[in-house]
Structures are given as C-alpha cells and as structure tokens.
C-alpha cells in the first residue's frame, strides 16, 4: 500500500493543470473579459457587437465619439459626465477642488428581441428611464433627437443589432402599413422629391443668368449720362453738350478776364507784425 502512494501522487500531479492569469501593473485583481451571450434562435449568426471592437458593417454614430469623459463611449451613460467644484470649509471658507463622478453600475438587462441578457455599464438615471419606457429595446429604439444623443456609440451599436431581428422588422412593417406606405414607396417618394428640387434649382439658375443685367447686351443709345450741371441725358444729349462746350472754348471773344488790381502794402506795416509797447514815463522822485 505504501508503494502505491508515490505513484498516485505523481498521477495527481500529472492530471492537474494550473492557470496563470496575466499580470497587470498597479492591480492585484485578475482582468475580466467583456463577454456577451449569443442571441438565441435563427439569428444567432450575428453576434452582439463589442463596445470597443471593429464593426465596419454598422453605420457610424452620427454624433461621433465623445471627447470628454471617454468612458461613456463604452456604456449607456446618457448625458452624465464628471463634474468639478470646490469643497468649502464651514469655519474659514477654504476652498478645495473636488470632483463628482456619475453613479455607474454594471447590469444585465433582458432584451426581448434578442432573447438574451445584455451586459453593460449604465448610470442610475438611464436605468430609471429604461424601467419607465418599458425595457431595453424600447429605450434603444427611441426616435427623438435627445434619445440619440443619450445612446452614445455603444448604445448606437446595440440599437443597430436590435433592428436586425425579425421582431423589430415586423414591427416596422406594421407601422408602415398603418401609415399607408408600401415597402420601397418611401424611398421612391424621397428620390422623386429630390429630383423635382434639383430641376427647380436648375431652372432658377438658368433664368437668373438669362435676365441678369450682366448678360443683357448694352447699347449706346440706352445709356444715360450725368452732366456737370446735374442734368441726366442720353448719348445724343452728351454729344450736343460736348459740341457746345467746344464751341465756347474756341470762341476767343467770349473769354472773360479777371482784373484783380494792385494792392499796395506799406513796407513797415504787416499783417502779423506786432506793435511796439508804449514807453512809460520815468517816475519822478
């Protein structure tokens, strides 16, 4: 019996395997991988997108990534961000800088269309909104502009993934039927309206160029001129005025001379000459 103990110990040592976690600097806890459950059903081929992975098939977020508080790009944070302020003492009113961070939690939310749990980070305000609207799918499928701003890049990816399911596609089809729209009719109407708008713009540009003053041929008879005396005449009146002035200049008998005469100025008197002060009589003692 004692001879079998070393063999069992060797067998146990050979069958057991040890797992070593990657060492991360400045941390003593093992790294956690972001894992999502695959959706159930026939559409399980499309996985749930990752918050930070590359997904070229998903259209880009229209508002772009958030440049401030970049952690909100990987969760449902709404409009939450880090706030800054001062901590003021009661006695001496000394101000000390401090920050207020959002109340962020990691939760698993059930998706009706995906039929699986979706793990994500979110704030308590967003969690309250999800409970109010009736679930994660209703929150992600909001159509208001403020809801699109709240989603962020990660919420935009989840929204696209939910819209690829059969339940949501059937829901959109029912809404189109209620509005009286057939599949493809809305796109045709948009294209037709764009075509009409482009034709109208071309017609406006054509007529504005055709009837603009620059495009009209200018004739010498239609031009108007302003004479030095203030009269407005046409080209014929301008020619007549030029002939009249030429005749007056050619006639030497009508020249007028201006005789200013001679102005005599005394030698000692001038306009700016100062008069000498009168001499005072000497005082008699």
FIBA-394212 format. One record per atom (N, C-alpha, C, CB): x, y, z. Coordinates in steps of 0.02 Angstrom, whole numbers, padded with zeros to 5 digits, always signed. Atoms other than C-alpha are relative to their C-alpha. Glycine has a CB too. Example, Ala and Ser with C-alpha at 12.3 -4.5 7.8 and 13.67 -1.06 7.14 Angstrom:
residues 2
+00045-00059+00000;+00615-00225+00390;+00045+00060+00000;-00050+00001+00062;-00042-00059-00003;+00684-00053+00357;-00039+00055+00037;+00020+00023-00071;
***
This chain:
residues 285
+00042-00060+00000;+00000+00000+00000;+00043+00062+00000;-00047+00001+00060;-00044-00058-00003;+00140+00116+00042;+00037+00011-00065;+00050-00008+00056;-00035-00007+00063;+00220+00079-00125;-00042+00036-00053;+00021-00067-00027;+00043-00033+00050;+00068+00147-00219;-00009+00074+00012;-00067-00033+00000;+00010-00071-00015;+00066+00317-00134;+00040+00046-00045;+00017+00014+00072;-00037-00046+00045;+00207+00395-00234;-00028-00001-00071;+00073-00019-00002;+00028+00003+00068;+00127+00333-00396;-00063+00041-00006;-00014-00073-00020;+00061-00040+00002;-00041+00412-00352;+00015+00075+00003;-00046-00019+00059;-00019-00071-00004;+00043+00574-00305;+00026+00024-00067;+00053+00011+00054;-00026-00020+00067;+00134+00575-00472;-00057+00006-00050;+00052-00050-00025;+00057-00003+00046;-00029+00537-00564;-00042+00062+00011;-00042-00063+00007;+00039-00060-00016;-00121+00678-00474;+00036+00062-00025;-00013+00005+00075;-00038-00058+00023;+00019+00799-00515;+00000+00005-00076;+00072-00004+00025;+00000-00002+00073;+00014+00747-00698;-00067+00021-00028;+00020-00067-00027;+00067-00016+00026;-00175+00768-00717;-00023+00070+00017;-00050-00050+00026;+00022-00067-00019;-00196+00935-00628;+00039+00052-00039;+00010+00011+00076;-00030-00056+00037;-00163+01094-00726;-00011+00064+00038;-00029+00004-00073;+00004-00065-00034;-00132+01267-00658;-00007+00054-00053;+00063+00013+00044;+00012-00056+00045;-00195+01426-00742;+00031+00062+00030;-00077+00010-00013;-00033-00062-00023;-00092+01584-00728;-00034+00058-00034;+00076-00001-00014;+00033-00059+00027;-00181+01749-00750;+00053+00051-00022;-00047+00032+00052;-00049-00050+00021;-00093+01888-00844;+00011+00053+00054;-00024+00035-00065;-00018-00049-00051;-00002+02008-00731;-00012+00070-00027;+00074-00009+00023;+00013-00069+00020;-00065+02186-00742;+00034+00047+00050;-00076+00014-00004;-00032-00046-00046;+00032+02331-00668;-00052+00040+00039;+00048+00048-00037;+00041-00041-00043;-00045+02431-00525;-00067-00032+00015;-00010+00069-00032;+00063+00033-00016;-00179+02300-00493;+00015-00070+00027;-00046-00004-00062;-00007+00067-00029;-00197+02142-00389;-00057-00046-00019;+00005+00004+00075;+00057+00040+00020;-00362+02081-00465;+00009-00025-00071;-00065+00040+00006;-00007+00025+00068;-00371+01971-00621;-00043+00039-00049;-00019-00075-00004;+00036-00037+00051;-00427+02051-00783;-00063-00038-00020;+00044+00014-00062;+00064+00030+00019;-00609+02018-00832;-00013+00014-00074;-00057+00027+00044;+00017-00007+00070;-00654+01987-01013;-00073+00021-00008;+00014-00066-00038;+00068-00023+00013;-00806+02076-01082;-00035-00052-00043;+00000+00070-00036;+00032+00056+00034;-00917+01928-01128;-00074+00012-00006;+00013-00067+00038;+00072-00006+00012;-01090+01935-01206;-00027-00067-00022;-00014+00054-00053;+00033+00061+00022;-01210+01791-01227;-00022+00006-00073;-00060-00016+00046;+00022-00001+00069;-01250+01744-01406;-00076-00003-00002;+00031-00059-00040;+00074+00002+00003;-01432+01777-01456;-00025-00068-00020;-00025+00052-00050;+00031+00064+00015;-01546+01627-01465;-00042+00005-00063;-00042-00024+00059;+00043+00001+00058;-01643+01574-01618;+00040-00005-00064;-00043+00061-00002;-00031+00007+00066;-01606+01576-01804;+00048+00056-00016;-00053-00003-00053;-00042-00057+00015;-01518+01745-01799;+00062+00003+00044;-00040+00063+00008;-00058+00002-00043;-01378+01690-01685;+00065+00009-00038;+00002-00064+00039;-00061-00010+00039;-01254+01710-01829;+00027+00070+00009;-00014-00013-00074;-00022-00069-00010;-01248+01898-01795;+00012+00009+00075;-00053+00052-00026;-00012-00007-00072;-01162+01921-01626;-00016+00070+00024;+00073-00018+00017;+00008-00066-00029;-01190+02064-01508;+00065+00038-00007;-00022-00004+00075;-00064-00036+00012;-01062+02198-01555;+00034+00018+00064;-00013+00063-00041;-00040-00019-00058;-00922+02241-01437;+00004+00076+00004;+00071-00031-00005;-00004-00074-00006;-00909+02418-01366;+00062+00029-00032;-00002+00019+00072;-00063-00027+00026;-00728+02437-01425;+00024-00036-00062;+00052-00004+00053;-00023+00037+00058;-00714+02311-01569;-00016+00036-00065;-00030-00069+00000;+00011-00027+00067;-00710+02350-01754;-00062-00033-00030;+00062-00012-00046;+00061+00024+00031;-00879+02334-01840;-00015+00042-00061;-00060+00002+00051;+00011-00042+00060;-00874+02402-02018;-00071-00006-00028;+00049-00019-00054;+00068+00007+00027;-01049+02335-02057;-00050+00046+00035;-00023-00072+00007;+00045-00045-00036;-01126+02452-01927;+00012+00071-00024;+00012-00006+00078;-00010-00070+00021;-01155+02631-01988;+00029+00041+00057;-00066+00031-00023;-00032-00038-00053;-01051+02758-01892;-00050+00042+00039;+00054+00046-00028;+00043-00041-00044;-01127+02853-01747;-00002+00072-00028;+00026+00000+00073;+00003-00066+00033;-01191+03019-01820;+00032+00056+00039;-00071+00018-00014;-00029-00053-00041;-01128+03124-01674;+00073-00012+00016;-00039+00007+00064;-00070+00014-00012;-00957+03042-01666;+00014-00020+00072;+00041+00061-00018;-00017+00019-00069;-00865+02980-01511;+00004+00061+00045;+00067-00038+00001;-00003-00053-00049;-00869+03082-01353;+00072+00013+00019;-00043-00017+00063;-00069-00018-00014;-00708+03176-01324;+00013+00012+00074;+00019+00061-00039;-00007-00010-00072;-00740+03216-01140;-00033-00058+00037;-00032+00068+00021;+00023+00058-00038;-00763+03075-01014;-00010-00059-00048;-00066+00016+00038;+00001+00051+00053;-00718+02942-01143;-00026-00068+00025;+00069-00009-00028;+00028+00062-00026;-00776+02803-01027;-00073-00008-00021;+00006-00001+00076;+00071+00005+00020;-00955+02845-01080;-00009-00028-00070;-00031+00069+00004;+00006+00030+00067;-00916+02779-01256;-00011-00075+00003;+00062+00015-00040;+00006+00073-00007;-00922+02600-01188;-00058-00019+00045;+00064-00029+00027;+00057+00016-00042;-01088+02607-01095;-00057+00047-00013;+00019+00003+00074;+00059-00043+00005;-01259+02687-01075;+00003+00050+00057;-00066-00042+00003;-00011-00051-00051;-01212+02844-00980;-00048+00059-00007;+00071+00024-00002;+00043-00058+00010;-01340+02965-01052;+00041+00063-00009;-00048+00009+00060;-00038-00063+00002;-01280+03144-01028;+00046+00008+00060;-00049+00059-00003;-00040-00004-00061;-01182+03102-00870;+00074+00011-00017;-00008-00063+00043;-00071-00013+00007;-01003+03164-00853;+00028+00021+00067;+00014+00055-00054;-00032-00021-00062;-00878+03210-00719;-00012+00075+00010;+00076-00016+00000;+00010-00070-00017;-00921+03373-00632;+00053+00022+00050;-00071+00012+00029;-00054-00028-00041;-00797+03486-00545;-00028+00057+00043;+00059+00025-00044;+00021-00054-00045;-00816+03605-00399;+00048+00008+00057;-00070-00014+00026;-00041-00015-00059;-00750+03659-00230;-00033-00027+00063;+00012+00076+00007;+00022+00019-00067;-00764+03592-00054;+00018+00058+00047;+00031-00068+00023;-00011-00060-00040;-00785+03743+00061;-00007-00018+00074;-00051+00056-00020;+00004+00013-00072;-00746+03730+00246;-00047+00050+00033;+00071+00005+00032;+00050-00042-00033;-00875+03800+00366;+00031+00056+00041;-00044-00042+00045;-00029-00049-00046;-00756+03893+00480;+00039+00055-00038;+00047-00034+00049;-00043-00050+00034;-00626+03977+00368;-00017+00009-00073;+00072-00022+00007;+00020-00005+00070;-00713+03954+00200;+00058-00012-00048;-00031+00069-00014;-00056+00019+00043;-00559+03873+00125;-00027-00046-00055;+00057-00034+00041;+00024+00038+00057;-00594+03803-00049;+00051-00053-00020;-00016+00046-00059;-00042+00056+00023;-00526+03634-00100;-00034-00032-00061;+00010-00053+00057;+00029+00028+00061;-00552+03566-00275;-00020-00073+00010;+00050+00005-00058;+00024+00068-00004;-00653+03406-00290;-00040-00016-00063;-00043-00011+00063;+00037+00023+00059;-00748+03304-00420;-00060-00042+00022;+00045-00041-00047;+00059+00042-00010;-00917+03218-00432;-00004-00048-00060;-00066+00042+00007;+00003+00050+00054;-00918+03057-00533;-00071-00028-00006;+00051-00057+00014;+00067+00029+00008;-01076+02979-00607;-00007-00066+00037;-00015-00011-00075;+00016+00062-00036;-01160+02836-00516;-00008-00056-00053;-00065+00007+00044;-00002+00050+00054;-01112+02695-00637;-00002-00069+00031;+00064+00009-00044;+00006+00069-00021;-01160+02512-00616;+00007-00046-00061;-00068-00013+00036;-00002+00051+00052;-01134+02353-00715;-00061-00045+00010;+00067-00042+00003;+00063+00037-00006;-01302+02269-00750;-00009-00046-00060;-00059+00049+00005;+00022+00044+00055;-01376+02129-00854;-00073+00015-00013;+00011-00075+00018;+00068-00019+00019;-01532+02184-00947;-00026-00049-00052;-00002+00073-00028;+00031+00048+00046;-01652+02068-01037;-00025+00036-00062;-00057-00038+00035;+00023-00026+00064;-01682+02102-01221;-00052-00047-00028;+00059+00009-00050;+00055+00042+00024;-01849+02040-01287;+00013-00023-00072;-00066+00037+00004;-00011+00017+00070;-01799+02045-01470;+00060-00048-00008;+00012+00063-00041;-00058+00044+00004;-01628+01962-01443;-00009-00064+00040;+00061+00036+00024;+00013+00058-00042;-01697+01840-01313;+00062-00021+00039;-00025-00059-00042;-00059+00014-00040;-01541+01852-01207;+00014+00059+00046;+00061-00015-00045;-00021-00053-00045;-01459+01953-01070;+00055+00041-00033;+00024-00029+00068;-00050-00045+00027;-01357+02104-01121;+00035+00033+00060;-00031+00054-00048;-00039-00028-00055;-01219+02154-01000;+00030+00067-00022;+00056-00049+00023;-00024-00067+00018;-01175+02338-01000;+00009+00042+00063;-00047+00033-00049;-00005-00051-00052;-01123+02484-00893;-00052+00054-00013;+00072+00030+00002;+00050-00052+00007;-01255+02614-00860;-00007+00037+00065;-00068-00029-00023;+00012-00041-00059;-01299+02753-00740;-00070-00014+00028;+00009+00074-00017;+00065+00011-00032;-01444+02750-00619;-00055+00041-00035;+00003+00019+00074;+00050-00040+00036;-01532+02888-00718;-00024-00037-00062;+00029+00069-00019;+00020+00038+00059;-01529+02783-00877;-00039-00062+00020;+00063-00020-00041;+00038+00058-00023;-01587+02630-00779;-00072+00018+00018;+00036-00032+00060;+00068-00023-00016;-01736+02728-00715;-00040+00014-00064;+00003+00063+00044;+00034-00014+00063;-01777+02784-00893;-00019-00065-00035;+00045+00042-00046;+00015+00065+00030;-01768+02603-00955;-00061-00031+00033;+00060-00048+00005;+00059+00026-00035;-01892+02549-00821;-00063+00039-00018;+00012+00001+00075;+00058-00042+00014;-02005+02694-00866;-00029-00014-00070;+00018+00074+00006;+00024+00010+00069;-02014+02663-01055;-00021-00072-00013;+00053+00021-00049;+00023+00068+00008;-02037+02475-01035;+00052-00050-00023;-00054-00001-00047;-00050+00049+00017;-01871+02388-01065;+00057+00029-00040;-00031-00056-00038;-00060-00022+00036;-01703+02397-01151;-00015+00014-00073;+00055-00052+00006;+00015-00009+00071;-01774+02379-01327;-00036+00066-00012;-00041-00058-00026;+00037-00063+00010;-01895+02524-01307;+00045+00060+00011;-00060+00002+00048;-00046-00056-00011;-01757+02633-01239;+00046+00011-00059;+00042-00012+00064;-00047-00006+00056;-01639+02595-01383;-00034+00021-00065;+00036-00065-00011;+00036-00016+00062;-01773+02617-01518;-00035+00067+00003;-00050-00054-00015;+00029-00066-00002;-01819+02793-01466;+00017+00041-00061;+00023+00037+00063;-00010-00036+00063;-01839+02912-01613;+00015+00074+00011;-00062-00007-00043;-00014-00070-00012;-01813+03081-01530;+00075+00014-00004;-00029+00022+00068;-00070-00018+00007;-01652+03176-01558;+00037-00003+00066;+00007+00070-00030;-00033+00003-00065;-01616+03186-01372;+00017-00072+00019;-00045+00031+00054;-00015+00070-00015;-01625+02996-01359;+00061-00023-00039;-00061-00045-00018;-00060+00018+00039;-01497+02978-01499;+00063+00028+00033;-00007+00026-00073;-00057-00028-00035;-01381+03093-01402;+00017-00040+00062;-00013+00073+00018;-00012+00038-00061;-01403+02989-01245;+00032-00067-00013;-00065-00010+00038;-00024+00068+00013;-01362+02824-01328;+00076-00004-00002;-00027-00026-00066;-00072+00004+00007;-01182+02861-01372;+00020-00054-00050;+00033-00014+00067;-00022+00050+00049;-01075+02747-01483;-00022-00071+00018;+00075+00002-00006;+00018+00068-00020;-01111+02589-01381;-00075-00012-00006;+00023-00014+00072;+00072+00006+00008;-01299+02619-01374;-00021-00001-00074;-00035+00056+00035;+00015+00000+00071;-01297+02655-01561;+00013-00070-00030;+00043+00053-00037;-00014+00067+00024;-01219+02483-01593;-00054-00049+00022;+00069-00024+00024;+00054+00044-00023;-01348+02395-01485;-00064+00014-00037;-00011+00010+00076;+00060-00018+00038;-01485+02490-01575;+00000-00034-00069;-00006+00076-00007;-00005+00031+00066;-01421+02428-01744;-00011-00076+00005;+00068+00015-00032;+00006+00073-00007;-01410+02248-01680;-00073-00020+00013;+00044-00026+00057;+00070+00016-00014;-01589+02251-01614;-00043+00010-00063;-00026+00044+00057;+00039-00012+00061;-01653+02322-01779;+00009-00054-00052;+00019+00067-00030;-00010+00055+00047;-01585+02168-01870;-00042-00061+00017;+00073-00019-00002;+00040+00057-00020;-01704+02050-01778;-00066-00001-00038;-00011+00000+00076;+00064+00008+00036;-01865+01982-01854;-00056+00038+00036;-00018-00073-00006;+00053-00033-00037;-01973+02053-01714;-00003+00075-00016;+00009-00011+00075;-00002-00072+00012;-01916+02232-01742;-00016+00015-00074;+00069+00029+00018;+00017-00011+00071;-01926+02217-01933;-00075-00007-00012;+00038-00050-00044;+00073+00007+00007;-02105+02153-01919;-00036+00060+00031;-00023-00065+00033;+00030-00058-00032;-02144+02297-01802;+00003+00061-00046;+00035+00016+00067;-00006-00056+00047;-02079+02425-01927;-00045-00009-00060;+00073+00008-00022;+00045+00013+00056;-02178+02340-02066;-00072+00017+00017;+00005-00073-00022;+00068-00017-00021;-02339+02358-01967;-00010+00075+00004;-00016-00032+00068;+00005-00072-00003;-02303+02541-01936;-00004+00031-00070;+00061+00030+00037;+00005-00026+00068;-02276+02570-02123;-00069-00013-00030;+00054-00032-00044;+00068+00015+00024;-02442+02484-02161;-00051+00048+00030;-00018-00072+00015;+00047-00047-00031;-02532+02595-02036;+00005+00070-00031;+00014+00004+00075;-00009-00065+00032;-02458+02749-02120;-00016-00001-00074;+00072+00023+00009;+00017+00005+00071;-02507+02684-02292;+00059-00002-00046;-00043+00057-00019;-00060+00004+00040;-02331+02656-02353;+00016-00072-00017;+00060+00033+00037;-00020+00067+00022;-02277+02505-02454;+00076-00003+00001;-00028-00016-00072;-00073+00008-00001;-02101+02434-02450;+00030+00031-00062;+00019-00074+00005;-00033-00034+00055;-01993+02545-02558;-00035+00062-00024;+00008-00047-00056;+00037-00059+00024;-02127+02678-02585;+00029+00064+00030;-00074-00006+00017;-00028-00060-00032;-02050+02798-02460;+00065+00021-00034;+00012-00013+00074;-00062-00017+00034;-01880+02787-02545;-00013+00030-00069;+00044-00062-00007;+00017-00028+00066;-01961+02819-02715;-00025+00072+00006;-00052-00043-00034;+00024-00068-00009;-02051+02972-02648;+00056+00048+00016;-00052+00002+00055;-00057-00044-00017;-01891+03042-02575;+00042+00014-00062;+00044-00033+00055;-00038-00011+00061;-01798+03016-02739;-00036+00047-00048;+00015-00066-00034;+00039-00043+00045;-01940+03098-02837;+00001+00072+00024;-00072-00025-00005;-00002-00068-00027;-01943+03249-02721;+00069+00032-00011;-00017+00001+00074;-00067-00026+00012;-01754+03268-02735;+00010+00018-00073;+00053-00051+00022;-00006-00015+00071;-01765+03260-02924;-00037+00064-00019;-00026-00059-00042;+00037-00062+00013;-01900+03394-02929;+00037+00061+00027;-00070-00004+00031;-00036-00056-00030;-01799+03505-02814;+00061+00020-00042;+00022-00017+00072;-00058-00015+00042;-01644+03490-02924;-00021+00033-00065;+00039-00064-00014;+00024-00031+00062;-01745+03532-03081;-00020+00072+00012;-00058-00040-00029;+00020-00069-00016;-01818+03686-02998;+00061+00045+00010;-00044+00002+00063;-00060-00040-00010;-01646+03745-02944;+00035+00015-00067;+00048-00036+00047;-00031-00012+00066;-01579+03723-03122;-00038+00053-00039;+00003-00065-00039;+00039-00050+00035;-01724+03823-03193;+00011+00070+00028;-00074-00018+00003;-00012-00066-00031;-01696+03964-03068;+00068+00027-00020;-00005-00006+00077;-00067-00023+00021;-01511+03972-03110;+00000+00021-00073;+00052-00056+00012;+00000-00017+00071;-01548+03973-03297;-00032+00068-00012;-00038-00054-00040;+00035-00063+00012;-01673+04117-03290;+00035+00059+00034;-00071-00005+00025;-00037-00055-00031;-01569+04219-03168;+00060+00021-00042;+00023-00020+00070;-00056-00018+00044;-01420+04209-03286;-00024+00033-00064;+00041-00062-00016;+00024-00026+00064;-01527+04245-03439;-00023+00072+00006;-00057-00043-00025;+00028-00067-00008;-01613+04401-03371;+00041+00045+00046;-00070-00005+00026;-00042-00043-00042;-01471+04470-03266;+00026+00059-00040;+00058-00040+00031;-00025-00058+00038;-01406+04645-03314;+00067-00014-00033;+00007+00060+00046;-00064+00013+00030;-01233+04575-03348;-00006-00038-00066;+00044-00040+00048;+00008+00039+00061;-01299+04455-03479;-00034+00038-00056;-00039-00062+00015;+00035-00038+00051;-01403+04587-03572;+00050+00041-00041;-00053+00045+00031;-00045-00041+00041;-01314+04671-03721;-00015+00074+00010;-00005-00018-00075;+00008-00072-00013;-01287+04855-03683;+00007+00038-00064;+00051+00025+00053;-00002-00043+00059;-01325+04982-03821;+00018+00071+00021;-00068-00001-00038;-00022-00068-00016;-01251+05156-03829;-00059+00048+00006;+00048+00026-00052;+00057-00045-00001;-01423+05235-03859;-00037-00003+00067;-00048-00016-00056;+00036+00007-00063;-01493+05167-03694;+00039+00025+00060;-00018-00072+00011;-00039-00023-00057;-01351+05229-03585;-00018+00072+00017;+00075-00005-00016;+00015-00067-00025;-01381+05384-03479;+00062+00029+00034;-00059-00001+00049;-00058-00035-00027;-01253+05513-03425;-00023+00059+00042;+00048+00023-00057;+00015-00056-00044;-01250+05644-03289;+00049+00056-00018;+00007-00020+00076;-00041-00057+00018;-01187+05816-03343;+00024+00037+00062;-00039+00048-00046;-00025-00037-00059;-01088+05933-03228;-00053+00044+00032;+00058+00043-00020;+00052-00042-00029;-01243+06043-03206;-00056-00041+00032;-00028+00046-00052;+00050+00042-00033;-01343+05893-03141;-00051-00030-00045;-00034+00039+00052;+00050+00028+00046;-01445+05852-03295;+00019-00071-00020;-00006+00045-00062;-00009+00069+00022;-01468+05671-03349;-00022-00004-00073;-00040-00051+00045;+00014+00001+00072;-01458+05650-03538;+00023-00067-00028;+00034+00059-00037;-00021+00060+00034;-01436+05509-03661;+00063+00013-00039;-00056-00027-00047;-00062-00008+00038;-01294+05484-03784;-00003+00060-00046;+00014-00064-00040;+00007-00059+00045;-01363+05617-03905;+00008+00065+00039;-00068-00001-00036;-00008-00060-00041;-01376+05745-03766;+00071+00011+00022;-00045-00003+00060;-00070-00006-00019;-01199+05706-03712;+00041+00029-00057;+00028-00068+00021;-00037-00025+00058;-01133+05736-03889;-00015+00074-00012;-00017-00041-00062;+00018-00070+00010;-01229+05900-03901;+00034+00044+00052;-00076+00010+00004;-00032-00039-00052;-01158+05959-03734;+00075+00007-00014;-00011-00032+00068;-00072-00004+00016;-00980+05918-03790;+00012+00050-00056;+00027-00070-00020;-00008-00048+00055;-01003+06015-03953;-00009+00071+00025;-00050-00015-00056;+00013-00067-00026;-01072+06164-03858;+00059+00026+00040;-00063+00001+00044;-00058-00022-00039;-00926+06170-03738;+00061+00011-00044;+00017-00052+00054;-00056-00011+00047;-00801+06152-03881;-00008+00066-00036;+00005-00058-00050;+00011-00063+00035;-00882+06299-03970;+00015+00059+00046;-00072+00005-00026;-00013-00054-00047;-00872+06407-03814;+00075+00009+00012;-00035-00012+00066;-00072-00005-00010;-00689+06366-03789;+00036+00027-00062;+00029-00067+00019;-00031-00024+00061;-00648+06402-03971;-00012+00074-00012;-00025-00039-00060;+00016-00071+00010;-00730+06574-03968;+00041+00041+00049;-00077+00013+00009;-00044-00039-00043;-00596+06690-03901;-00033+00065+00023;+00065+00017-00036;+00032-00062-00019;-00713+06839-03893;-00040-00007+00064;-00046+00025-00055;+00040+00010-00060;-00812+06762-03752;+00043-00013+00062;-00047-00057-00010;-00043+00011-00058;-00660+06742-03641;-00007+00058+00048;+00073-00010-00021;+00007-00051-00052;-00678+06837-03479;+00065+00002+00040;-00061-00015+00046;-00061-00009-00040;-00528+06909-03390;-00019+00030+00066;+00051+00044-00038;+00013-00024-00067;-00524+06946-03208;+00058+00045+00021;-00008-00059+00050;-00050-00049-00021;-00432+07106-03157;-00004+00008+00075;-00010+00068-00036;+00000-00004-00073;-00385+07096-02977;+00027+00067+00024;+00042-00056+00029;-00028-00064-00021;-00294+07263-02975;+00062-00011+00041;-00051+00039+00041;-00062+00001-00039;-00143+07306-02875;-00015+00018+00072;+00053+00047-00029;+00010-00011-00071;-00138+07301-02689;+00066+00026+00027;-00022-00065+00038;-00060-00031-00028;-00015+07418-02608;+00004-00015+00074;+00000+00076-00012;-00012+00018-00070;+00060+07362-02444;+00059+00041+00024;+00012-00077+00009;-00055-00040-00027;+00167+07476-02337;+00057-00045+00021;-00024+00042+00060;-00059+00040-00016;+00342+07420-02304;+00002-00018+00073;+00062+00037-00019;-00006+00013-00072;+00334+07438-02117;-00062-00033+00030;+00013+00066+00037;+00061+00029-00026;+00157+07376-02098;-00009-00071-00026;-00061+00044-00018;+00012+00069+00019;+00120+07194-02100;-00060-00028+00038;+00063-00043+00014;+00059+00029-00031;-00023+07081-02056;+00015-00032+00068;-00031-00053-00046;-00019+00035-00061;+00071+06985-01921;+00051+00038+00041;+00027-00068-00017;-00051-00038-00036;+00185+07124-01863;-00029+00026+00066;+00026+00058-00042;+00023-00023-00066;+00172+07165-01678;+00018+00074+00009;+00032-00044+00056;-00012-00071-00015;+00156+07344-01623;+00044+00006+00062;-00067+00039+00009;-00043-00008-00060;+00290+07404-01501;-00040+00028+00058;+00060+00046-00015;+00035-00023-00060;+00233+07435-01324;+00017+00073+00013;+00019-00043+00062;-00014-00072-00013;+00216+07619-01275;+00050+00008+00057;-00065+00038+00017;-00051-00013-00051;+00360+07690-01175;-00032+00035+00060;+00057+00042-00028;+00026-00030-00061;+00321+07731-00995;+00044+00059+00021;-00003-00053+00057;-00038-00060-00023;+00369+07900-00923;+00037-00018+00064;-00048+00060+00013;-00039+00015-00061;+00505+07893-00790;-00034+00029+00062;+00072+00027-00005;+00030-00023-00062;+00446+07909-00613;+00042+00057+00030;-00007-00059+00051;-00034-00057-00033;+00486+08072-00525;+00006-00014+00074;-00039+00065-00012;-00013+00013-00070;+00565+08053-00357;-00009+00065+00040;+00071-00030+00011;
***
